[in-house]
Amino acid sequence: MLPAESHVPENPLFGTFIVLDLETTGLDYKLDRILEIGAVKLVDGIPQETFQTLVDPETPLRAENIAIHGITSHMIAEAPPIADVLPRFLAWAGDAPWVAHNATFDYNFINENALQLDLAPLSVELIDTLAISKEVFPTERKPSLERLLELLEEPARDLHRALVDAQALASIFPGLWELRRQKRAWHRAQFERITQVGMRYRQLEALMTGLQEESRGLRRTLEMYFEESGAAVLPLPDGSIAAHRRESWEFHSEEVRGALAKLGLLDRVLRVDREKVDRWLKSDRLTPEERDSLLETRRFLGFKLSISVESRTGHGLE
């Protein structure tokens, strides 16, 4: 089970934090292996110690991964296995919260290896700087560590090695946390006028819903125009709209499953669509037994707040 978001105090200058990064042989924590662990121990916002080691993955390295992190088979020839490395790292990290960019990635790899080694279950608070950065910079969809350094006006670094990445993240974590504290303070200051905030939010939701419906209708008109006229460009007084035609393909379901299974890629490619599963659970299409069997597969991740807008006529907007 993944730990819920950390509830440590919002001021990062007090206490100990482990800023962590991994290099791995791939993206699937159940199939791939840890290749390098790098971490920085922050105490009251100041780097105090580092932890770094290469790890023998006990499996051949793939060229596409070497191209990312630059770690070769020669470099790990004398590296210890994860069975030796992980207990040392966990003892060094202690019970301090972990800080990582896309923290569940690092957590899943370490947790999976801990389970395989029959170590004590992990009990650690996670702080995900990717989630924080999206809160602080809402126009950034999924900012990378490189982009985060740029946004915080920090010098660029030669990233994609575990300790270098961890040190880069450690250098900006206190500032990033402070920006989130300031932003949340601003939001809390709006509580004094929360009724007006709610009314404006409802107005904007209704406006955006109307604009989206109009946009879909106009887009369909334009699509039909390009399809039936054969035109490639629609000239406008202030520019143009161009039609882009591209080939469309579909895979045969069973054949592609078999091919992916042989390559060991099935679990990586065919992800569960959680929203569709939720819709099935809420529908009346399943028997009680079928619903129970699906519910048994769920993992509790914590609580996520959602907001629905109710109009005076009783119709809601999600």
C-alpha positions as CSV (number, residue, x, y, z in Angstrom):
1,M,0.0,0.0,0.0
2,L,1.3,3.4,-0.9
3,P,1.7,5.9,2.0
4,A,-0.6,8.9,1.9
5,E,0.9,12.3,1.4
6,S,3.1,13.4,4.2
7,H,1.6,15.6,6.9
8,V,5.0,16.9,8.2
9,P,5.0,20.6,9.1
10,E,5.1,22.9,6.1
11,N,8.3,24.6,7.1
12,P,11.2,22.5,5.6
13,L,13.9,24.2,7.6
14,F,13.2,22.2,10.7
15,G,13.8,18.4,10.9
16,T,15.4,15.8,8.8
17,F,14.5,14.8,5.2
18,I,15.9,12.2,2.8
19,V,16.0,13.6,-0.7
20,L,16.1,10.5,-2.9
21,D,16.6,9.5,-6.5
22,L,17.0,6.1,-8.2
23,E,18.4,4.9,-11.5
24,T,16.7,1.7,-12.7
25,T,16.8,-0.7,-15.6
26,G,13.3,0.3,-16.7
27,L,10.0,1.8,-15.5
28,D,8.2,-1.3,-14.2
29,Y,9.0,-1.8,-10.5
30,K,7.8,-5.5,-10.7
31,L,10.0,-6.4,-13.7
32,D,12.9,-4.0,-13.6
33,R,15.7,-3.5,-11.2
34,I,17.4,-0.8,-9.1
35,L,20.7,0.2,-10.7
36,E,21.8,3.1,-8.5
37,I,20.7,4.8,-5.3
38,G,21.6,8.4,-4.5
39,A,20.3,10.4,-1.5
40,V,21.0,13.6,0.4
41,K,20.2,14.0,4.1
42,L,18.8,17.5,4.8
43,V,18.8,18.7,8.4
44,D,17.0,22.0,8.9
45,G,17.2,22.6,5.2
46,I,21.0,22.1,5.0
47,P,22.7,19.1,3.3
48,Q,24.6,17.1,5.9
49,E,25.3,13.7,4.4
50,T,25.0,11.8,1.2
51,F,24.4,8.2,0.3
52,Q,25.4,6.8,-3.1
53,T,26.0,3.4,-4.5
54,L,25.7,1.5,-7.8
55,V,23.8,-1.8,-7.6
56,D,24.3,-5.0,-9.5
57,P,20.9,-5.6,-11.1
58,E,21.8,-9.2,-11.9
59,T,20.3,-8.8,-15.3
60,P,21.6,-7.5,-18.7
61,L,21.4,-3.7,-19.3
62,R,19.4,-2.5,-22.2
63,A,20.9,0.1,-24.6
64,E,17.9,2.5,-24.3
65,N,18.5,2.7,-20.6
66,I,22.2,3.2,-20.8
67,A,21.5,6.1,-23.2
68,I,19.6,7.8,-20.3
69,H,21.8,7.3,-17.3
70,G,25.1,6.4,-18.8
71,I,25.6,3.4,-16.5
72,T,27.3,0.6,-18.3
73,S,27.9,-3.1,-17.5
74,H,31.6,-2.3,-16.9
75,M,30.6,0.3,-14.2
76,I,28.5,-2.2,-12.2
77,A,30.9,-5.2,-12.6
78,E,32.0,-4.9,-8.9
79,A,28.8,-3.3,-7.6
80,P,27.0,-5.1,-4.7
81,P,23.6,-6.6,-5.1
82,I,20.4,-5.0,-3.8
83,A,20.3,-7.5,-0.9
84,D,23.5,-5.8,0.5
85,V,22.6,-2.3,-0.5
86,L,19.0,-1.9,0.6
87,P,19.4,-2.7,4.4
88,R,22.3,-0.2,4.5
89,F,20.3,2.5,2.8
90,L,17.2,2.0,5.0
91,A,19.4,2.1,8.2
92,W,21.1,5.3,6.9
93,A,17.7,7.0,6.1
94,G,16.1,6.1,9.4
95,D,12.5,7.2,9.9
96,A,12.9,10.6,8.2
97,P,10.4,11.5,5.4
98,W,11.5,10.8,1.8
99,V,11.5,13.6,-0.7
100,A,11.6,12.7,-4.4
101,H,10.4,13.9,-7.8
102,N,7.5,11.6,-8.7
103,A,8.0,9.9,-5.3
104,T,5.8,6.9,-5.9
105,F,8.2,5.7,-8.6
106,D,11.1,5.5,-6.2
107,Y,8.9,4.2,-3.3
108,N,7.5,1.4,-5.4
109,F,10.9,0.2,-6.5
110,I,12.3,0.2,-2.9
111,N,9.2,-1.3,-1.4
112,E,9.1,-4.1,-4.0
113,N,12.7,-5.0,-3.3
114,A,12.1,-4.8,0.5
115,L,9.2,-7.3,0.1
116,Q,11.3,-9.6,-2.0
117,L,14.1,-9.5,0.6
118,D,11.7,-10.2,3.5
119,L,12.6,-6.9,5.2
120,A,10.3,-5.1,7.6
121,P,7.4,-3.3,5.8
122,L,8.2,0.2,4.8
123,S,6.7,2.9,7.0
124,V,7.8,6.2,5.7
125,E,6.2,9.5,4.8
126,L,6.5,10.6,1.2
127,I,6.8,14.2,-0.1
128,D,6.4,14.3,-3.9
129,T,8.0,17.4,-5.4
130,L,6.3,16.7,-8.7
131,A,2.9,17.2,-7.0
132,I,4.2,20.3,-5.1
133,S,5.5,21.8,-8.3
134,K,2.2,21.4,-10.1
135,E,0.5,23.1,-7.2
136,V,3.1,26.0,-7.2
137,F,3.2,26.2,-11.0
138,P,-0.3,25.3,-12.1
139,T,0.4,26.0,-15.8
140,E,3.1,23.3,-15.8
141,R,1.5,20.0,-16.6
142,K,4.3,17.7,-15.5
143,P,7.5,19.6,-14.9
144,S,10.7,17.6,-15.0
145,L,13.5,18.2,-12.5
146,E,15.3,20.1,-15.3
147,R,12.3,22.3,-15.8
148,L,12.0,22.9,-12.0
149,L,15.5,24.0,-11.8
150,E,14.8,26.5,-14.6
151,L,11.6,27.7,-13.0
152,L,13.4,28.3,-9.7
153,E,16.3,30.1,-11.5
154,E,18.8,27.5,-10.4
155,P,21.9,26.6,-12.6
156,A,21.3,23.7,-15.0
157,R,23.1,20.4,-14.1
158,D,24.2,17.3,-15.9
159,L,21.3,15.2,-14.6
160,H,20.3,11.5,-14.8
161,R,22.7,10.1,-12.3
162,A,21.1,9.3,-8.9
163,L,23.2,11.4,-6.6
164,V,23.5,14.4,-8.9
165,D,19.7,14.4,-9.3
166,A,19.2,14.1,-5.5
167,Q,21.6,16.9,-4.9
168,A,19.8,19.1,-7.5
169,L,16.5,18.4,-5.9
170,A,17.9,19.0,-2.4
171,S,19.1,22.4,-3.5
172,I,15.6,23.6,-4.5
173,F,13.4,21.7,-2.1
174,P,13.5,24.3,0.7
175,G,12.6,27.1,-1.8
176,L,9.9,25.0,-3.4
177,W,8.3,24.1,-0.1
178,E,8.4,27.8,0.9
179,L,6.6,28.8,-2.3
180,R,3.9,26.2,-1.5
181,R,3.6,27.6,2.0
182,Q,3.1,31.1,0.6
183,K,0.6,29.9,-2.0
184,R,-1.4,28.0,0.6
185,A,-1.3,31.0,2.9
186,W,-2.8,33.1,0.1
187,H,-5.6,30.6,-0.4
188,R,-6.4,30.5,3.3
189,A,-6.6,34.3,3.3
190,Q,-9.5,33.9,0.8
191,F,-11.5,32.0,3.4
192,E,-12.8,35.3,4.7
193,R,-14.7,35.8,1.4
194,I,-15.4,32.1,0.7
195,T,-19.0,32.7,-0.3
196,Q,-17.8,35.1,-3.1
197,V,-15.1,32.6,-4.1
198,G,-17.7,29.8,-4.3
199,M,-20.1,32.0,-6.4
200,R,-17.3,33.0,-8.8
201,Y,-16.1,29.4,-9.1
202,R,-19.7,28.2,-10.0
203,Q,-20.0,31.0,-12.6
204,L,-16.7,30.0,-14.3
205,E,-17.5,26.3,-14.3
206,A,-20.8,27.1,-16.0
207,L,-19.0,29.4,-18.5
208,M,-16.3,26.8,-19.3
209,T,-18.9,24.1,-19.8
210,G,-20.8,26.2,-22.3
211,L,-17.6,27.1,-24.1
212,Q,-16.5,23.5,-24.3
213,E,-19.8,22.5,-25.8
214,E,-19.7,25.4,-28.3
215,S,-16.0,24.5,-29.2
216,R,-16.9,20.8,-29.8
217,G,-19.7,21.9,-32.2
218,L,-17.5,24.4,-34.1
219,R,-14.7,21.8,-34.3
220,R,-17.1,19.2,-35.8
221,T,-18.3,21.8,-38.4
222,L,-14.7,22.5,-39.4
223,E,-13.9,18.8,-39.6
224,M,-16.8,18.1,-41.9
225,Y,-15.8,21.1,-44.0
226,F,-12.2,19.8,-44.5
227,E,-13.4,16.2,-45.1
228,E,-16.0,17.2,-47.7
229,S,-14.2,20.0,-49.4
230,G,-10.8,18.4,-49.5
231,A,-9.2,21.7,-48.4
232,A,-6.0,21.7,-46.4
233,V,-6.2,25.2,-45.0
234,L,-9.0,27.7,-44.1
235,P,-7.6,31.2,-44.5
236,L,-8.8,33.7,-41.9
237,P,-8.4,37.5,-41.6
238,D,-6.0,37.1,-38.7
239,G,-4.3,33.7,-39.6
240,S,-5.5,30.3,-40.7
241,I,-6.7,26.9,-39.5
242,A,-5.0,23.9,-41.1
243,A,-6.2,20.3,-41.4
244,H,-3.8,17.6,-40.5
245,R,-4.4,14.1,-41.9
246,R,-2.6,11.1,-40.5
247,E,-2.8,7.4,-40.7
248,S,-5.0,5.6,-38.2
249,W,-4.3,2.1,-37.0
250,E,-5.8,-0.4,-34.6
251,F,-4.1,-3.5,-33.1
252,H,-5.9,-6.9,-33.0
253,S,-6.5,-7.3,-29.3
254,E,-5.5,-10.9,-28.8
255,E,-2.6,-10.8,-31.2
256,V,-1.0,-7.8,-29.6
257,R,-1.5,-9.2,-26.1
258,G,0.4,-12.3,-27.1
259,A,3.2,-10.3,-28.8
260,L,3.6,-8.1,-25.7
261,A,3.6,-11.0,-23.3
262,K,6.5,-12.6,-25.2
263,L,8.4,-9.4,-25.0
264,G,7.6,-9.0,-21.2
265,L,5.9,-5.7,-21.9
266,L,2.2,-6.7,-21.3
267,D,2.0,-5.2,-17.8
268,R,3.7,-2.0,-18.8
269,V,1.6,-1.3,-21.9
270,L,-1.9,-2.5,-20.9
271,R,-2.7,-0.3,-17.9
272,V,-6.0,-0.5,-16.0
273,D,-8.3,2.4,-16.8
274,R,-9.4,3.2,-13.2
275,E,-12.1,5.6,-14.2
276,K,-13.8,3.0,-16.4
277,V,-13.5,0.4,-13.6
278,D,-15.1,2.9,-11.2
279,R,-18.0,3.5,-13.6
280,W,-18.6,-0.2,-13.8
281,L,-18.6,-0.5,-10.1
282,K,-21.3,2.3,-9.9
283,S,-23.4,0.8,-12.6
284,D,-26.0,-2.0,-12.3
285,R,-24.2,-4.2,-14.9
286,L,-22.4,-6.3,-12.3
287,T,-23.7,-9.0,-10.0
288,P,-22.9,-8.5,-6.3
289,E,-20.2,-11.2,-6.6
290,E,-18.6,-9.6,-9.6
291,R,-18.6,-6.2,-7.8
292,D,-17.1,-7.8,-4.6
293,S,-14.4,-9.4,-6.7
294,L,-13.4,-6.1,-8.2
295,L,-13.5,-4.3,-4.9
296,E,-11.1,-6.8,-3.4
297,T,-8.4,-5.7,-5.9
298,R,-8.4,-2.1,-4.8
299,R,-5.6,-0.4,-2.7
300,F,-6.4,2.4,-0.4
301,L,-4.2,5.4,-1.3
302,G,-5.7,8.1,0.9
303,F,-8.5,10.7,0.4
304,K,-8.8,12.9,-2.6
305,L,-11.1,15.9,-2.4
306,S,-13.5,16.6,-5.3
307,I,-16.0,19.4,-5.7
308,S,-19.4,19.4,-7.4
309,V,-21.3,22.5,-8.2
310,E,-25.1,22.5,-7.6
311,S,-27.2,25.1,-9.4
312,R,-30.5,26.5,-8.1
313,T,-32.3,24.1,-10.4
314,G,-30.7,21.2,-8.7
315,H,-28.4,20.2,-11.6
316,G,-24.8,19.7,-10.6
317,L,-21.6,20.3,-12.4
318,E,-18.6,18.1,-11.6
